[in-house]
Amino acid sequence: MHALRCLAGNWIQIPIPRASAAGGATRRRLSYVLGIETSCDDTGIAIVDTAGRVRANVLDSQQEFHTRYGGIIPPRAQDLHRARIESAYQRCLAEAQLQPEDLAAIAVTTRPGLPLSLLVGLRFARHLARRLQKPLLPVHHMEAHALQARMEHKEICFPFLCLLASGGHCQLVVVHGPGRLTLLGQTLDDAPGEAFDKIGRRLRLHILPEYRLWNGGRAIEHAARLASDPLAYDFPLPLAQQRNCSFSFAGIKNNSFRAIRRRELSERTPPDGVISNYGDFCAGLLRAVSRHLMHRTQRAIEYCLLPQLRLFGDAPPTLVMSGGVANNDAIYANIAHLAEQYGCRSYRPSKRYCSDNGVMIAWHGVEQLLQDKQGSLRFDYDSIDIQGSAGFAECHEEAVQAAAIKCKWIQPLG
């Protein structure tokens, strides 16, 4: 079955899933959605079918390049996206063993992200859409992170609470569907992944051969396992007196810098050296970040469970953690432990899908089709544009603050 759409005065056919009976069972012909992700420093191209199976996943990371310069350089990130995106697309088609004409739609990240990087993905998506006469599906990057776990865990139903923690964001949202997210709280300054990267560089973990090409979060998580005294460092809890769901990692970052400096002075660490008990420091840092994430998420759970709101509706209470920081096993274990205390199910995407990737963009496109198949298909290519920053459909930050929920804090594991 096909849907007719008018493009530049011409009617074209768009394949859509069609129900058919066979052996008494109802089956649907699969459609394939291409996902394009270029919001930051990874070029991700993937194809996912409407049953949630990943047919191909290509990811070209720029991490090794940017690590040498201590951070992402937007113009160079754009150059690398331009140089790699066509090749990534061709490799994706080959891996999926599909022809371009087999695609039903093209999903592309349009917001939020680095504008120079977003432009590369959108322009390439427009080029493909025009050439193939396929519809575009604009995707909100953070929404895609929030929805990703549903691809692998079909039992997750709307609405659910999601903790989004990455290198650029930290947010708590209630997810009702694509384009229907309610913000409960967000970071007031640094994101956790950003703080990890800056602290890791200040600690000079990159000097150690095993961490030379790792990002700060991954290096800190590994180094924490080497701790002989995990409680040697204790950091003040941010926003302890604020009864809301906001986050702040600037204080943890600054306290970390001061603690590193004190240790360097006491043991006379050379300029090209690392403090001797860096494992203890990383364990203390990881515990501080876990506590802060747990406390703000705990208040969000209690807000969702308020009898007058019942934000979970009739769905089982569910907490999803997603974004690059969800890769951290120690942090996720604490978030899952918190959820368990409230009878909440907890999930995260597979690690390969926690960080930025094309699969989550393609899956968001599938979710759009499942929610509103005809309304989501866009042929007004030039009307679709990028946004460096973007919010969500609703915001309950003031309502959370007004509720002034006092919590009996759940302590982290260990």
C-alpha positions as CSV (number, residue, x, y, z in Angstrom):
1,M,0.0,0.0,0.0
2,H,1.2,3.5,-0.8
3,A,0.3,7.0,0.3
4,L,0.1,9.7,-2.3
5,R,2.0,12.9,-1.6
6,C,2.4,16.0,-3.7
7,L,6.0,17.2,-4.3
8,A,6.7,20.2,-6.6
9,G,3.4,19.7,-8.4
10,N,3.9,16.0,-8.9
11,W,2.2,13.2,-7.0
12,I,4.6,10.5,-5.8
13,Q,4.0,7.2,-3.9
14,I,5.3,6.6,-0.4
15,P,5.4,3.0,0.9
16,I,3.8,2.5,4.3
17,P,3.4,-0.7,6.3
18,R,0.4,-2.8,5.2
19,A,-1.4,-5.4,7.3
20,S,-1.9,-8.8,5.7
21,A,-3.4,-12.0,7.1
22,A,-1.4,-15.3,6.9
23,G,-2.1,-18.4,8.8
24,G,-4.6,-16.6,11.0
25,A,-2.0,-14.1,12.2
26,T,-1.6,-10.4,11.2
27,R,1.8,-9.4,9.9
28,R,3.0,-6.0,8.7
29,R,5.4,-5.4,5.8
30,L,8.4,-3.7,7.2
31,S,9.5,-0.1,6.3
32,Y,13.0,1.2,6.6
33,V,14.0,4.5,8.1
34,L,17.4,6.0,7.6
35,G,18.8,8.0,10.6
36,I,21.5,10.8,10.2
37,E,23.2,12.1,13.3
38,T,25.8,15.0,13.2
39,S,24.9,17.0,16.3
40,C,28.4,17.1,17.7
41,D,31.5,15.2,16.8
42,D,30.2,11.8,15.7
43,T,29.0,11.1,12.1
44,G,26.3,8.4,12.6
45,I,24.2,6.8,9.8
46,A,21.9,3.9,10.5
47,I,18.9,2.1,9.1
48,V,16.2,0.7,11.5
49,D,13.0,-1.1,10.4
50,T,9.6,-0.4,11.8
51,A,9.9,-3.6,14.0
52,G,12.9,-2.0,15.8
53,R,15.6,-4.2,14.2
54,V,18.8,-2.4,13.3
55,R,19.7,-3.3,9.8
56,A,22.9,-1.2,9.7
57,N,24.8,1.1,12.0
58,V,27.8,3.1,10.9
59,L,29.6,5.5,13.3
60,D,32.6,7.6,12.5
61,S,34.0,9.1,15.7
62,Q,36.1,12.2,15.8
63,Q,37.1,11.7,19.4
64,E,40.8,10.8,18.7
65,F,41.2,14.1,16.7
66,H,39.5,16.4,19.2
67,T,41.2,14.7,22.3
68,R,44.5,16.0,21.1
69,Y,43.3,19.6,21.4
70,G,41.5,19.3,24.7
71,G,38.0,19.8,23.4
72,I,35.8,19.9,20.3
73,I,36.7,22.5,17.7
74,P,33.4,23.2,15.8
75,P,34.8,24.3,12.4
76,R,37.0,21.2,12.3
77,A,34.1,19.0,13.4
78,Q,32.1,20.4,10.5
79,D,35.0,19.6,8.1
80,L,35.3,16.1,9.3
81,H,31.5,15.5,9.0
82,R,31.6,16.8,5.4
83,A,34.5,14.5,4.6
84,R,32.9,11.4,6.0
85,I,29.2,11.6,5.6
86,E,28.8,10.3,2.0
87,S,31.1,7.3,2.8
88,A,29.2,6.5,6.0
89,Y,25.9,6.5,4.0
90,Q,27.3,4.2,1.3
91,R,28.7,1.8,3.9
92,C,25.4,1.9,5.7
93,L,23.4,0.8,2.6
94,A,25.9,-1.9,1.9
95,E,25.8,-3.2,5.4
96,A,21.9,-3.3,5.3
97,Q,22.0,-4.8,1.8
98,L,19.4,-2.3,0.7
99,Q,19.0,0.1,-2.2
100,P,18.2,3.8,-1.6
101,E,14.7,3.3,-3.1
102,D,13.9,0.8,-0.3
103,L,13.9,3.6,2.3
104,A,10.5,4.9,3.5
105,A,11.8,8.0,5.1
106,I,14.9,9.9,6.2
107,A,15.2,11.0,9.8
108,V,17.8,13.7,10.7
109,T,18.9,15.5,13.8
110,T,18.0,19.2,13.5
111,R,18.2,20.3,17.2
112,P,19.9,20.9,19.6
113,G,23.6,20.7,18.9
114,L,26.6,22.5,17.3
115,P,25.1,24.5,14.5
116,L,28.0,23.9,12.1
117,S,27.7,20.1,12.6
118,L,23.9,20.1,12.4
119,L,24.1,21.9,9.1
120,V,26.1,19.1,7.5
121,G,23.6,16.4,8.4
122,L,20.5,18.5,7.4
123,R,22.0,19.5,4.0
124,F,22.9,15.9,3.3
125,A,19.4,14.7,4.3
126,R,17.8,17.3,2.1
127,H,20.1,16.2,-0.8
128,L,19.0,12.5,-0.4
129,A,15.4,13.4,0.1
130,R,15.2,15.4,-3.1
131,R,17.1,12.9,-5.1
132,L,15.1,9.9,-3.9
133,Q,11.8,11.8,-3.4
134,K,11.5,10.6,0.2
135,P,10.0,12.4,3.2
136,L,12.1,14.0,5.9
137,L,11.6,13.5,9.6
138,P,13.3,16.2,11.7
139,V,14.5,14.8,15.1
140,H,15.1,16.4,18.5
141,H,18.4,14.9,19.6
142,M,17.6,14.7,23.3
143,E,14.1,13.2,22.5
144,A,15.9,10.5,20.5
145,H,18.1,9.7,23.5
146,A,15.0,9.4,25.7
147,L,13.1,7.1,23.3
148,Q,16.1,4.9,22.4
149,A,15.5,2.3,25.2
150,R,12.0,1.5,23.8
151,M,13.6,0.0,20.7
152,E,15.3,-2.7,22.8
153,H,12.7,-3.0,25.6
154,K,9.3,-3.2,24.1
155,E,7.7,-3.4,27.6
156,I,8.5,0.3,28.2
157,C,5.3,2.2,27.6
158,F,4.3,5.8,27.8
159,P,4.6,7.8,30.0
160,F,7.9,7.2,31.8
161,L,10.5,9.3,33.6
162,C,13.9,9.7,31.9
163,L,17.2,11.0,33.2
164,L,19.2,12.4,30.3
165,A,22.8,12.8,31.2
166,S,25.5,13.5,28.6
167,G,28.5,15.7,27.7
168,G,26.2,18.6,26.9
169,H,23.0,18.1,28.8
170,C,21.5,16.9,32.1
171,Q,17.7,16.8,32.2
172,L,14.8,15.1,33.9
173,V,11.8,14.6,31.6
174,V,8.5,12.8,31.6
175,V,8.1,11.2,28.1
176,H,4.6,10.8,26.7
177,G,5.8,10.3,23.1
178,P,7.8,11.9,20.3
179,G,7.3,15.7,20.6
180,R,5.5,15.3,23.9
181,L,8.1,15.6,26.7
182,T,7.7,17.5,29.9
183,L,10.8,19.0,31.5
184,L,11.1,18.7,35.3
185,G,14.6,19.9,35.8
186,Q,17.9,20.6,34.0
187,T,21.5,21.6,34.7
188,L,22.1,25.3,35.7
189,D,25.7,25.2,34.4
190,D,27.9,22.3,33.4
191,A,26.7,18.9,32.2
192,P,28.1,15.8,33.9
193,G,30.0,14.6,30.9
194,E,31.5,18.0,30.4
195,A,32.6,18.1,34.0
196,F,34.2,14.7,33.8
197,D,36.2,15.8,30.7
198,K,37.4,19.0,32.3
199,I,38.3,17.2,35.6
200,G,40.0,14.4,33.8
201,R,42.2,16.9,31.9
202,R,43.0,18.8,35.1
203,L,43.9,15.5,36.8
204,R,46.1,14.8,33.7
205,L,44.8,11.2,33.3
206,H,45.7,11.5,29.6
207,I,49.3,11.3,30.6
208,L,48.8,7.6,31.5
209,P,49.1,5.4,28.4
210,E,45.9,3.5,29.1
211,Y,43.8,6.7,29.1
212,R,45.5,8.6,26.3
213,L,42.6,8.4,23.9
214,W,39.7,8.0,26.4
215,N,37.2,10.7,27.3
216,G,37.2,11.9,30.9
217,G,34.2,10.0,32.0
218,R,35.5,6.6,30.8
219,A,39.0,7.3,32.3
220,I,37.5,8.4,35.7
221,E,35.2,5.3,35.8
222,H,38.2,3.0,35.2
223,A,40.5,4.8,37.5
224,A,38.0,4.7,40.3
225,R,38.2,0.9,40.3
226,L,41.9,1.2,41.4
227,A,40.9,3.0,44.7
228,S,42.4,1.7,47.9
229,D,40.4,4.2,50.0
230,P,37.2,5.2,48.1
231,L,36.1,7.5,50.9
232,A,39.4,9.5,51.0
233,Y,37.7,12.4,49.1
234,D,34.3,13.8,50.0
235,F,32.7,16.6,48.0
236,P,29.8,18.9,49.1
237,L,26.4,18.1,47.7
238,P,25.2,20.7,45.2
239,L,21.8,22.4,45.6
240,A,21.2,20.5,48.8
241,Q,18.8,23.2,50.1
242,Q,16.9,23.6,46.8
243,R,13.7,21.5,46.6
244,N,13.6,21.2,42.8
245,C,15.0,18.9,40.2
246,S,17.8,21.2,38.9
247,F,21.4,20.0,38.6
248,S,24.7,21.8,39.0
249,F,28.1,20.3,38.3
250,A,30.2,23.5,38.4
251,G,30.7,23.3,42.2
252,I,31.8,19.6,41.9
253,K,34.2,20.6,39.2
254,N,35.7,23.6,41.1
255,N,36.0,21.6,44.3
256,S,37.8,18.9,42.3
257,F,40.2,21.4,40.9
258,R,41.0,22.6,44.5
259,A,41.4,19.1,45.8
260,I,43.8,18.1,43.0
261,R,45.8,21.3,43.6
262,R,46.1,20.6,47.3
263,R,47.3,17.1,46.7
264,E,49.8,18.2,44.1
265,L,51.3,20.8,46.5
266,S,51.5,18.3,49.4
267,E,53.3,15.7,47.4
268,R,55.1,18.0,45.0
269,T,53.7,16.5,41.9
270,P,55.6,17.6,38.8
271,P,53.9,19.5,36.0
272,D,53.8,16.4,33.8
273,G,52.6,14.1,36.6
274,V,49.5,12.7,38.2
275,I,48.7,12.7,41.9
276,S,49.6,9.3,43.5
277,N,46.1,8.5,44.8
278,Y,44.2,9.4,41.6
279,G,42.2,6.2,42.0
280,D,40.9,7.4,45.4
281,F,40.1,10.8,43.9
282,C,38.1,9.3,41.0
283,A,36.2,7.1,43.3
284,G,35.2,10.1,45.5
285,L,34.3,12.1,42.4
286,L,32.1,9.3,41.0
287,R,30.3,9.0,44.3
288,A,29.6,12.7,44.5
289,V,28.2,12.8,40.9
290,S,26.1,9.7,41.6
291,R,24.7,11.2,44.8
292,H,23.7,14.4,43.0
293,L,22.1,12.6,40.2
294,M,20.2,10.3,42.6
295,H,18.9,13.1,44.8
296,R,17.5,15.2,41.9
297,T,16.0,12.1,40.3
298,Q,14.5,10.9,43.6
299,R,12.6,14.2,43.9
300,A,11.4,13.7,40.3
301,I,10.1,10.2,41.1
302,E,8.2,11.5,44.1
303,Y,6.8,14.4,42.0
304,C,5.5,11.9,39.4
305,L,3.9,9.8,42.1
306,L,2.0,12.7,43.7
307,P,-1.7,11.5,43.9
308,Q,-3.0,14.7,42.4
309,L,-0.7,14.4,39.4
310,R,-0.2,10.7,38.7
311,L,2.2,11.5,35.9
312,F,2.9,7.8,35.3
313,G,-0.8,7.4,34.6
314,D,-1.8,3.7,34.5
315,A,1.6,2.7,33.2
316,P,4.0,0.8,35.5
317,P,6.4,3.4,37.1
318,T,9.4,3.4,34.9
319,L,12.7,5.2,35.0
320,V,15.0,5.3,32.0
321,M,18.6,6.6,32.0
322,S,20.1,7.6,28.6
323,G,22.8,9.7,27.1
324,G,26.6,9.1,27.2
325,V,26.9,9.2,31.0
326,A,24.5,6.2,31.1
327,N,27.5,4.2,29.9
328,N,29.0,4.5,33.4
329,D,28.2,1.3,35.2
330,A,28.7,2.8,38.7
331,I,26.3,5.7,38.1
332,Y,23.7,3.5,36.4
333,A,23.8,0.9,39.2
334,N,23.0,3.7,41.7
335,I,20.2,5.1,39.5
336,A,18.7,1.5,39.2
337,H,19.1,1.1,43.0
338,L,17.2,4.3,43.6
339,A,14.4,3.2,41.2
340,E,14.1,-0.1,43.0
341,Q,13.3,1.6,46.3
342,Y,10.2,3.1,44.7
343,G,9.1,0.0,42.9
344,C,10.2,1.6,39.6
345,R,11.4,-0.5,36.7
346,S,14.7,0.9,35.4
347,Y,16.3,0.7,32.0
348,R,19.1,2.1,29.8
349,P,19.9,1.5,26.2
350,S,22.7,-0.9,25.3
351,K,26.0,0.8,25.7
352,R,26.6,1.1,22.0
353,Y,23.4,3.2,21.8
354,C,23.8,5.3,24.9
355,S,26.2,7.8,23.2
356,D,25.3,9.7,20.0
357,N,24.5,7.4,17.1
358,G,22.4,7.1,14.0
359,V,20.3,4.3,15.4
360,M,18.5,6.5,17.9
361,I,17.7,9.0,15.2
362,A,16.3,6.4,12.9
363,W,14.3,4.9,15.8
364,H,12.9,8.4,16.7
365,G,11.7,8.5,13.1
366,V,10.0,5.1,13.5
367,E,8.4,6.4,16.7
368,Q,7.1,9.4,14.8
369,L,5.6,7.1,12.1
370,L,4.0,5.0,14.8
371,Q,2.4,8.0,16.5
372,D,1.2,9.9,13.4
373,K,2.2,8.2,10.2
374,Q,0.7,10.7,7.7
375,G,1.3,13.9,9.8
376,S,5.0,13.2,10.4
377,L,6.0,12.9,6.7
378,R,7.6,16.2,5.7
379,F,8.2,17.3,2.1
380,D,8.7,21.0,2.8
381,Y,12.5,20.4,2.9
382,D,13.5,24.1,2.9
383,S,11.2,24.8,5.8
384,I,13.1,22.4,8.0
385,D,16.0,24.1,9.7
386,I,18.4,23.6,12.6
387,Q,18.3,25.0,16.1
388,G,21.4,25.1,18.3
389,S,19.3,25.0,21.4
390,A,15.8,23.6,21.9
391,G,13.4,22.9,24.7
392,F,10.5,20.5,25.1
393,A,6.8,20.7,24.7
394,E,6.0,21.4,28.4
395,C,7.9,22.6,31.4
396,H,7.1,21.8,35.0
397,E,10.2,23.2,36.7
398,E,8.2,25.9,38.6
399,A,5.6,23.4,39.6
400,V,8.3,21.1,41.0
401,Q,9.8,24.0,42.9
402,A,6.3,24.9,44.3
403,A,5.6,21.4,45.4
404,A,8.7,21.7,47.7
405,I,9.0,17.9,48.2
406,K,11.2,16.9,51.1
407,C,12.9,13.6,50.5
408,K,14.4,11.0,52.8
409,W,17.5,10.5,50.7
410,I,18.4,7.0,49.4
411,Q,22.1,6.4,49.8
412,P,24.3,5.3,47.0
413,L,25.6,1.7,46.8
414,G,28.9,0.9,48.5
